[in-house]
Amino acid sequence: MDFDFLTELPKSNLDDRTFRDLVEECRLRIPRYCPEWTNYNPGDPGITFIELFAWLTDQMLLRFNQVPRLNYVTFLELMGIRLQPSKPARTELTFYLSKAQPFPITIKSGTEVATVRSETEAAIVFTTDADLAIGTPTTKQFITANVDPNADINKFPSEEDFQTSFPHPGPSGENVEERPLFANPPQPNNCFYLVLDEAMGQLAGNVIALTFYGEPARSTGIDPNNPPLNWQAWNGEKWCDVLRVPANDKTKGFSFAEVAQQGFDPLNDGADVILHLPQKLPIVSLPSSTSIQAHSSDNEERYSGYWIRCVYRKSQESQPGYSVSPTIVGLSVRSIGGTVNASHCVVAEEELLGISNGKPGQRFQLQNIPVLSRDLDKQEHIQVRSSGYPVEDWQEVSDFSSSKPTDLHYTIDAITGTVQFGPRVQEPERLKHRTQQPAQAWGSVTDCSPARESSIPPAPSTIELEQQYGKVPPPGAEIYMRRYRSGGGTIGNVQAERLTVVKTAIPYVKNVTNYSAAEGGKDAESLAQAVMRVPELLRTREAAVTPEDFERLAIRSPVAIARARCLRHYTSTNPGTVLLLIVPDIDRSHQSLTTLATNGLNPDAALHIETQKDTLKHYIDDRKPLGVRVQYEQPTYIRVKAHVEVILHDNYLNQSTQVKEQLQTRLFEFLNPVIGGIHGNGWEWGRPVYPSDVIAQCQAIEGVRYVSTVKLFSARKIAEEQWEPLIIPEPVIRIGADNLICSWKDDYHPEERDDNYPEETGEHVIYICN
């Protein structure tokens, strides 16, 4: 078994004879063993047999000089190397009820949701990680606040921020009174708060519908399709947005324009605002004050509940603001669903593994593999049940090196699903140690008196020669796996809105979906990947000595770092200082054009200099040599833009827009420091950009007949946040050995530009010709 990526070590050479040597040796033995054989020509049948057996012997010698695959596995096990199990992809599942219920609904943990099964693809199953409680909310308080436009609205409000507090404003007809939501005229940062009652079940992760009642089509000066409002909820630390898409605001910024156009009466029917509350939603209390107007209840001392607010944000240039404050006459709230975390796995419970035979080292097989990491809080462990004895909960360990004969220990191979109990091992050192002293004592005995005989140690044959590691389940005991999860792998990284099939019927649930793509799925480690970890383990363990060590530790740190480069020439000119170039990782679940263009250009922003960068510094400081100072900087990025003209096949002319989007996405991904390059692992350090690279990427898109022209433009940083783009195309964009290539998106608009310069500065320009 050869590993080309490892350093070539000297191989065993048990027998260095070749095929020719074996043939010649046999010929020399002929006169001794068969003197009547005198014809040694190649055509002689005897010579043919000699060559045949020499070839067979040569093949055997070749195998003798090879290290079998089993030996590699054994060596890894002796070093404590274990194949890392697969990791499950994770996402959020949103369940919707058929209609709001008057009582709380609970969707149990372990509910399975899958993708649609097709003829060629099996369904991918996800399982909810926790119980989802869908409550029955009510509005407890309605508070308006006229906040100064220059004030900090990111903090939780204080009573000084409130202007007016109302008790529960019920639906139209209960408290029919027009209530302005903001000041007149409205100012940015004006907002109103809703405090939802916590008495009727938890609301964390709930999807709620706020129904507002008001006058139809009242002009407030805004564009109903683009209202300048932010809906937010307090998650205990900050205000987070809860309006998933603008279309979920059916009130159209409290103008009720669409409701009136559809023939409904917003005064009686109302219009909904659908909000997806965060899964972290604590109950917050706020003391009341006499500064709040008398509309609040006199006997209410605290505002306690779940806090939601709607903020009038500063309008954009193309977005008109409120000229007058919108008003409502009532509101109501109901829960129509909820969101819960889910993992790519299948849960098995109370699985009978087998019956114990009372022997050491027993092995049992789990039915579902690969096995994911076990969660002890969810009772994911082995249980041994034997008649006449109490039920025993056993503990999983990584190995039996520290297990005593009475310890209830076992191991699980996550890759194969094999459960093993403690073995009984013969130990030569133990035998030698325990037999030495009794043998010496027997050999030195000269006094055979009865008193002396009582002090003589027992004979060596009575000494225990084996050691038991971990307890053995008693004979006849039933071995159960209380609960475990199987699954994981990259196949679980499904796209958004693919998980739509509920495996079992749930009362009151209408449908389910995942609004965000599942991410984090990783396949189990292969033997070749495990072997690649061995040189690092043997060479430096967790110490940083060589430049490669600093790069490896930076990537393995708790900070999300995609790539790192330690400059060798910097250390020679600055003794005692190591310069480490950091490329932060990107959110690969949202690889939009803008994300790919901007992420990775500012590592300090991604590392949050004061927090995550400090974490990286402390992590490496614990592993670097004393006296060495590590300096962290971002690489020098060279921004590249392509101007491409492609010719499409005739049957793709009506799909030119889709092909153009695919081409732009392909180029943004290719010219990216994290996921770009030839192999998709990030652009290589110092590698130039050739027009042939762009042509190869374009021709890989279905529908492209050939690429007509390719022009490359670059931009280099001349000052902080200032870039100088070249307006003349370059035949080849060459960069330094420690530079990286990336696409970019900016607002550079030169007053005078050459005809060759791309007209659209924010993207790669694609011209599609018929």
N, C-alpha and C positions, 0 to 999 in steps of 0.2 A: 504494500500500500504506500504510494508516494504522495507527498504533499509538496507541491511546487512552491508554495508560499513560505515554506520553512527553510531555515538554514540547512544546507546539506551536511549531515553528520557522517562520519566514517561508518560504513556498513560492515557487517560481519563478513568475513571471507574464510569460511570453513574449509573450502577446497578450491584452489585456484586453477585446477586443470581445465583446459578447453577441449573442444571436440577433437581437434587435431592431436592434442597430447594424448587423449584416450586411445585414438586409433593407432598411433605410433607405439604406445605402450603395449597394446594387444599384439601387434606384429612382432615386437621383440620377445614376447612370451611364446610365440608359435614354436620355435626350434626346441624349446625346453619341454613343452608339454605334448607336442605333436611333430616329431622330427620328420615324419614321412610327408608332411605338407610342405611343398617346395614352390608352389605357384602363388605369388603374392600380387598378381596383376589386379587392377580395379575390377575387371570383368569376372573374376573368380567368385563363385557363390559364397565361399567362406568369407572373403573380404567384404562382401555385401552384408552378411550377417554381423560382422564386426562393426561396420559403420552404423548399422541399425541400432545395435545395443549401445554403442558409444553415444549416439544421439539421445537415446533414452536416459543414459546416465548423465549426460550434459544437462538435460532438462531437470533431472532430480537435483543436481548440484545447484542449479539456478534457484530452485525453490528453497534449498537449504540456506542460501545466503540472503533470503528475504525475511523481513519481520512481519509475521502474520497480523492481520487486522485485530484478531482477538488480543494479541499482546499490547497493541496500542490502547485498547479499551481497558485492559488490566492495569497498565501503567497509569492511566488517567484516574482510575478508581483508587489506586494506592496513594496518589497525590491529593485525593480528596476532591477531584474535579467531578462535578455532576452536571449533566445536561440541563440547561435552564428550561423550565416548562413554558408552554405557550401563555400568552396574555390575552385576555378577552377585550374586545372592543366595547366601548361604552357610549351611551347616548341617553337622551331624555325622551320618554314616551308620554304623549298627551292623550288621555282618554276623554271622550265626550259622552255625556249622558243623553239619553233619548229626550228627556226634559228635566227641568229642575225638580228636585224631590223635597218634600217637607221635612225630611229627616236625614241625618248624616248617612253617607254611603262609604263603605270601606272596600277597597280593592286589595286583596291579600298579596303579600310578598310571594314571589315565585310564579306569578301569572306570566304565561308564555304568549309572546307575540312574534309573528314570523313574517317573512316576505312571501310574496305570491309564488307558488311553486309552478314551474314550467316543465315542458317536456325534456329540456336539456339541463336545467338547473334545479337542484334540490332547495327546499325552503331553508332559510337561515333563521334560526330561532334565537330570540332574546328573552331574558327573564328579568322581571322587576326585582330590584334589590331590597325594597322596603315596602311596608304597607302604605297605601295612598288613601288618606282620609279626605273625603269631599264633604264639606260642612254646609250649613244653611245660614249664610251670613245675614245680618241686619245692620243698617246704618245707625250708629250710636250718636255721632256728632257730625255736624257740617260747619266748618270754620273757614272764613275768608280772611286773607292776609294781604295787605298792601305793603309789600316789601320794597325797600329802596332799590332802584335799578342797579346801584353800585354795591349792594350788599352781597355777602357770601351766602348763597342759598343752598350750598352743598351740605351744610350742617343740619342737625335736627332742630326744629323751631323751638323757640321759647315763647312764653305767654306774651312778651312784649311785641312779638311779631303779629299777633292776632288782632284783627279789627272787629270782627263780629262772629259770634258763635251761636248756632241754632241747634236745638234738639233735632231728633230724627225728622227730616223733612220727608213725609210719606208721599205716596203716589198722588197724582192729580186728583183733586176732589177731597183730600184729607186736610192738607195745609195749602190751600190755594192762595198763594201770595207770591208775586214776582220777586225773585231774589237775584240781585246782581252778583255775578261771580268775581268780577274784578272792580277796580276803582274806575271812576269816570273822570277824564278819559283814562283808559287802561295804560299802565306803564309796564315795561318789561320787568320780570320777576314777580309781578302780581300772581297770586295763586290762591287756590282753595284746597282745604284738607277734608278728607273723609276718614272718620274713625269707625271701623267696623267692629261689631260686638264679637267677643270671643266665647260667649256662653253656649253657642250652638255648634260646637265642633271646631276643629282646627281648620285654618284656611291656607296654611303653607303649601305652595305649589298649586293651589286651586286656580281654575279658569273661571272668572266671575264676569257677569254681565251687569253693568250699571245702566239702568234704564232712566233716561232723563225725559222730563215732560216740559214743553215750552211752546211759545208762540211760533207758528210755522213761517219760514222764509223771512224772518226779520233781518233786515240789513244791518250788519255790524262792520262792514268795510273790509272783510277778509275774503280770500279766495276759498270757497268751501272745500275744494279738492286739495288744498294745501294749507291747512290751518297752522298757525305758529304756536302749537301747544305741545307740551311734553307730559305724558302720564308716567308717574313714578311711584314706587313703593319703598318703604324704609326696611332694609334687611338687617338692621342692627348696627351696621357700620357706615352705610352710605345709601343715597337714593339711587335706585336702579330703574331703568326704563322697563315698562310692563306692557306697552302697546306694541304688539309684535309687528303688525303691518298697518299702514295708514287706513286701509280699507276696513279695519275693525272698528273705526270710529264712524258709526252710522249717523251720528248727529251732525257730521260735517262741520266740526268746530262750533257746535251749539247753534248753527243756523237752521237746522232741521229742513234744509232745502230738498234733499232727496226724498225724505219721508212725505213731504207734501206733494211732490211730483208723482209719487207712486199711489196717491189716493188715500193715504192714511192721515189721521188727525193726530199730530204730535201732542196735542193737549190731553188726549185720552189714551192713545196707543203708545206714545213715547218712541224713543229711539235708543238703541243699545250702544254701549262702548264696551268691547270685549277686552279684558285685561288678563294677562298671564302672570299671576303672582309668582315671585321667586320661591324656591323650596326652602330657603332660609328666611323666615318671616316671623320674628319674635313679637310678643305682646309688649307694648311700650305704654308706660303710664306717664302722665303729665299733670302736675298739680294745677288746679283751677286758681283764678285770681279775681279780685274785685275789679280789676281793670277791664275784664271782659264784660261786655254789655249785658243787660238784664235778661236777654233772650235765653241765656243758659239757665239750667236748673239751679235753684238756690241750694238744694241739698246735695248736689253732686260735687264731690271734693276732688275727683281725679278724672282725667281723660285716659282711659285705659282701653287698649284694643290694638287692632292692626291699622297702620297708618298708610293712607294713599293720598296723593296730591296731584293736581293738574297745574302746571306752571305755564304762564304766558311768557314764552322766550322771545328774545330779540329777533325781529324779522330780518330775513335776508333781503338783498337788494331787489330781487325779482319777486319778493313775497310781500304783499300788503299786510299791514297790521290792523288791529282793532281800532276803529274810530270811536265806538261806544262799547260798553261792556255788554256781553251776552247775559241773558237772564233765563232762569228756569222757574217753574212753579212747583216742582216736586221731583222725587227720584225714588227708585227702589233698586234692590240688589239681589242677585241670586247666583248660585254656583251651577255652572253647566258642565264642569269637567275638572280635570286635574292633571298635573305633570309629576312624573316620578322617574328616578334614575333606573336604568336597565343595563344589563351586561349580556354579551354574547355567550350564552351557556345554557345547559340543560341541567336541571336539579334532579338528583336521585335521592330517595329517602328510604330508610329501613331496608337496605339491601343485604340479604343473607349471603355471606361470602363462603361459608362452609362450616364443617364440624371439625373441631380440633382432635388430633390423634395423640396429643400429649407429648410429641417429640419436639426437640429444639429445632429452630430454623425453619418453621413451617412457612409456606408461601400460599397466598390466596390471590385471586385475580378479580379486579373490579370489572364490571360489565362495560362501562363507558370510559373511553379514553379519547384524548389526553385529559388528565385530571388537573384542574385549576388549584391554585393555592387555597388552603383550608382556612376557614374563619371559625375560630373557637367560640366566638360569641353566638354563633348560629348552630352550635352543637355538631360541628363537622369533625367527628372523631369515631374511633372504633369502640364498640361496646361488646363485652363478653358476657354471655348469659348461660349460666349452668344451673341445672336443677339442684335444688337444695342449698345453693349458695347465693349471696346477694349479687345483684348486677354490678359489674365493674366497668368504669369508664377509663379507657387506656389513653396514653399520651403519645403523640407522634414526635419522633426525634429524627435528626438528620443522620445519625449513625449511633452505633452501640458502644462506642469507645468508653463512655462514662456510665454505662448502665450496670447496675448491680443485679444480682440474681433475683431480687424481689421487686425490681422496678417494673411497672406496667408500661413498657415501651414497645413501639413498633415503628417501622419505616414504610414509606410509600414512594415508589418510583413514579413520578408524575407522567413520564413519557409512556411507559408500558402499563401503568395501572397495577403494578405488583405490590401487594402488601406482605411484608416479611416480619416475623417475630424473632426474638433473640436467639442467636446461635450458641452452640456449645463448641468451644475452640480448644484444641490441644496446643499448649504453649511450651516450646522447648526450654525457654529461659526459666519458666516456672518450674518445669520438671527438674532442671539442673539445680535451681536454688533450693528446692524442697528435699532433694535427695542427698545433697552434699553433707549437711550436718548429721542426719541419721547415719550415713555410711561412716563418717568419721567417729561418731559415738560408738558404733558397734565395733569398729576396729581397735579402739583404745580400751575396751573393757578387759580388765584383768581380775577384778574382784567379782566372783560369782555368788556372793551372798544374796539371800532373799531381799535384803534392804537395797542392795545395789541393783538387783534386777528390776525393782519397781521403778527406778529412775531412768531406766534405759528407754529411749524413744522407740516407737514402733518400727517394724521392718519397712523398707522402702515399698514393698508391694501394697501396703495399706494407705499410701499417700494419694490424695486426690490429684490426678494428673491433668484435669481439664477445668476450664473456667466457663461458667454460664454467664452470658451477657443478656440481661433482661429476663423477665419471667416468662415461663412457657404456659400458654392456656391449658387448663386441665383437660383430660380426655373427655370427649362427649360434649364439650362446651360449644355453643353456637356463637359464631363470629358474625356480628352485624356492623355494617357501616351506617351510622345514624343518618348522615347526610353528606353529600359531596356534589360538586359542580364539575361538569366536563364541557369542553368546547374550546373557544379561543382561536386565535390565528388571524391572519390578514384577510381571510374571507369574510370576517365579520365587519370590516370597514365599509359598510353599505352607505349608499347615498341617502340624502334627505328624502323623506316621504316615501320610503320603501317598506317600512314595517307597518303593515296595515291589516294583517290577519290575526285575529284573536283565536288562539288554539282551543280554548274552552269558553263556552257561553258564560257571560257575566251579567247578572240582572241589572237592568237600567242602563247598560253601556251600549251606545249606538255604534261608535267607531273609535279607532285609535290611529295615531300616526306619529312619526318622528320628524320634527321640523328642522333638526340639525343632523348632519351626517355623523355616523358612528365613527369613532377614531380610537386609536390606542391598541388595536389588535396586532399581535405579533406572533409569528410561528414559533414552534419549539426549536430549540437550538439543535443543530446537527452535529455529528461527530467532527466534521471538518472545522466547523466554527469553534467547537470546544478546543480543538488542537491549536487553533490560532491564539487562544488565550494563554496557552502554556508558556511560551517564551517570555511574555510579560510577567507572568507569575513567578517564574524562576529567576528572571533577571533582576527585577527591582521591587517586586511586591507592590507596596504603596508609596515608595520613595521616589522623589523627583531628582534625577541626577543628570540625565542626558536631555537634549532638546525634545526628543520624542516623548520622554516621560512627562514633561510639562504639558505637551499637547494632549497626551492621553488623559492626564488627570483633569485638565480643564473640561474636556468633553464628558468625563465621568462625574463631574461635580453636580451638586443638586441644582445648579443654575441651568436653564435651557440654552445650551450652547451647541450649535451645529458643527462648527469647525474652529480649529485653533492652529496657530503657526508660531513657533518659537524661532526668532531670528538668530542665526548663528553669528553673522558678522557683527551684530550689535554687541554681543558679549565680548568680542575681541577688542572693540574700541572703548567699551565701558566695563571694565572689570568689576565683577561682583554684582552686575545688574543683568537681569533677564527681561527681554522685551517680548511680551506675549500678545499676539494679534488675535482678537476675539471676533467671531462671526456669530451673532445670536441666531437661535432657531426661529422658525416662523410657524404660524398656525396653519398646518397643512390641510386642515379641514375646510378652509375658506380661501382657496387659491384663486381669487379673482385677479383680474388684470392689475388693478390698483394695488392689491396686497403684494403681488409678486414684484411690482415695480418699486414699492417703497420699503418693504420690510428688508432688513439686513443692511440698510444704508446707514443706520445710526445705532450702533450697538449700545451706546450709553443710554439711549431712550428705552431699549428693550431690557437692559439690565437694571434699570432704576437706580442708577449710580450709588445712591446711599443705602440701598437695601440688598438687592441681589448681587451687586458687584462686591459688596462687603462680604456676603456669603461665600463668593468665589475666592476672595482674598484669604479669608480664614481657612477655607478648605485646603488651599495650596500651601499656605504658611505652615500648616501642621505637617506637611510632607516634603518640604524643600530643605536643603542643607542650611545650617546656621550661617549667618553672614551674607546670604544671597538675598537681594532685593528684586522683587518681581514688579515690573511696570506693565500695566494693561492699557492697550490702545486699540483703536479700530484700524482695519487695513485701509490702504489707499484704493478707493474704488474708481474705476474708469467706466463712465456711463456710455453705453453703446445703443445706437438706434439704427434700425435697418429700413431702407427704402427699397421695396421689392415689387417687381412687376411680374405677374404670373399669368399663364394661359391655361384655361380650363378645358376639360373635355366637353364635347357638345351637350351631352346629357346632364351636365352639372351647371349649365348656364343659368338656369332658373333658381339655383341654390347658391348664387354668388355671395349673398350676405352671410350665410352660415359658414361657407368656406373661408371667408375673410376673417370671421371671428375665430375659427379654428387656427388659422395661420397666425393671428396675433397672439393667441394664447400659447401656441407652440413656441413662438419666438421669446415671449416673456419667460416661459419656463426654461428655455434653453440658455438664455443669457441671464442666469440667476446665480448668485454666489452660494446658495444653499441647495437647490434642487436642480441646478442646471448642469451644463457640461455634457460630454459625450456619454458618460455612464450614469447620469442623473444623480450624482453625489455632490454636486456643486462644481462651479467652474474651477478648473485647475489653476493653481497659483502660477502666474507669469505666462500662461498660454495665450498666444495672440488669437485674434478673431479673423478668420479667413472668409471670403465670400462663398467658398465651397461649403463651409459649415452651414451657412444660412440656406444655401441651395438644397443641401441634403435634408434639412429639417422641413423645408417647404414641399419637397417632392414626396415626403412621407405622408402628406395629407391626401386623403382620398379625393379624387376629382381634379387634382392638379396635373395638367398635361406636361408642362415644362416651365422653367423659370426663365423669363426673358432677360431681366436686368436686376442687379443687386448693387446698391450703394450703401456704404457704411459710414456713419457719422459718430463722433465721439465727443465727450465733454469731460474736462478735467477740473478739479477743484482748485480755485485760485485763492480763496479766503473762506472764512467761516460762513457756511450756508451760501456761498457764491460759487457758481460754476461757469466755466467759459466753454460754451459749445462751439465746435468747429462747423463752419458753414460750407466747407469744401469736403466732398467725400474722400475717404482714404482707401487705397487699394487693400491694405492690411492694417488692422489696428493692433499695434504692438504695445505691450505693457511690461512693467518691471517684474522681477522675479518674485516680489512680495506683494504684487497687486492682484486685484480681482476684477472681473467683468460683471456688470449688472445692467439691466434695463432701468429706465427711470421714467418718472412722470413729474413734470414741473410746469410752471407757468411762464417759461421764458418766451418772450415775444420780441425778437430784435426788430428794430425799426426798418433796417435794410437787410435783406437776406438774398442770397444767391438763388437763382432759379432751381439749382440742384437741391437746395435745402428742403427737407420735408415740410409740407404745409401744416401738418398736424403734429405739434411738438410733444404732445402728451402720449404718443403711442407709436409703435412701428407702423409705417405707412405701407399699405398693401393696395396695389392697383391691379385689378382683374380685367384682363382684356379678352374680348370675344374672338 
